[in-house]
Amino acid sequence: MAVESPVKPDARYVDAECVAAVRITMVDRTEATDVADVFRVLADPTRVSIIHALLVSELCNSDLASVLGISESAVSHQMRELRLMKLVSAERRGRMVYYRLTDTHIRHIFEDTLRHVREDARGS
């Protein structure tokens, strides 16, 4: 059985030890796709605004619509995507459904990204 060389034949210089160490830690294709899907969902400005609002408080559909200045139908459409990715969870209380972030990972992703954007804007 042939062993695949970690070095591409057309490479001028490759630190084979470093390449091998990185390859061991690389995410597999399924994980890479899952991570990309989270970023795809977060790539929408309305969904980013929803995440930001939910960082501050648990909110119902009508409260989110009011905060964002969009229709309740538009909020529901966006919430579907966020729920499918398990970024937010919903809890029914009587006739109202309240949304919250599923865990602190989403908070960290948002806060770290916002900090990066703000630092980059100051540095420009």
Backbone hydrogen bonds, N-H to C=O, Kabsch-Sander energy under -0.5 kcal/mol:
donor,donor_aa,acceptor,acceptor_aa,energy
4,E,2,A,-0.5
8,K,6,P,-0.5
11,A,8,K,-1.7
16,A,14,V,-1.5
19,V,15,D,-2.8
20,A,16,A,-2.4
21,A,17,E,-2.1
22,V,18,C,-2.4
23,R,19,V,-2.6
24,I,20,A,-1.6
25,T,21,A,-0.9
25,T,22,V,-0.7
26,M,22,V,-1.0
26,M,23,R,-0.5
32,A,28,D,-2.5
33,T,29,R,-2.3
34,D,30,T,-2.3
35,V,31,E,-2.6
36,A,32,A,-2.4
37,D,33,T,-2.3
38,V,34,D,-1.7
39,F,35,V,-2.1
40,R,36,A,-2.4
41,V,37,D,-2.3
42,L,38,V,-2.0
43,A,39,F,-0.5
43,A,40,R,-1.0
44,D,41,V,-0.9
48,V,44,D,-2.3
49,S,45,P,-2.2
50,I,46,T,-2.1
51,I,47,R,-2.6
52,H,48,V,-2.5
53,A,49,S,-2.6
54,L,50,I,-2.5
55,L,51,I,-1.2
55,L,52,H,-0.5
56,V,52,H,-0.9
56,V,53,A,-0.8
57,S,53,A,-1.9
59,L,99,Y,-1.5
61,N,97,V,-0.9
64,L,60,C,-2.5
65,A,61,N,-2.3
66,S,62,S,-2.2
67,V,63,D,-2.7
68,L,64,L,-2.7
69,G,65,A,-1.6
70,I,65,A,-1.6
75,V,71,S,-2.0
76,S,72,E,-2.6
77,H,73,S,-2.2
78,Q,74,A,-2.1
79,M,75,V,-2.9
80,R,76,S,-1.8
81,E,77,H,-1.1
82,L,78,Q,-1.9
83,R,79,M,-2.9
84,L,80,R,-2.6
85,M,81,E,-1.6
86,K,83,R,-1.7
87,L,82,L,-2.8
88,V,82,L,-1.0
89,S,100,R,-2.7
91,E,98,Y,-2.4
93,R,96,M,-3.6
96,M,93,R,-2.0
98,Y,91,E,-2.9
99,Y,59,L,-3.2
100,R,89,S,-2.0
102,T,87,L,-2.2
106,I,103,D,-0.7
107,R,103,D,-0.9
108,H,104,T,-2.5
109,I,105,H,-2.6
110,F,106,I,-2.5
111,E,107,R,-3.0
112,D,108,H,-2.8
113,T,109,I,-2.1
114,L,110,F,-2.9
115,R,111,E,-2.4
116,H,112,D,-2.2
117,V,113,T,-2.5
118,R,114,L,-2.6
119,E,115,R,-2.5
120,D,116,H,-2.4
121,A,117,V,-2.2
122,R,118,R,-1.8
123,G,119,E,-1.7
124,S,120,D,-1.0
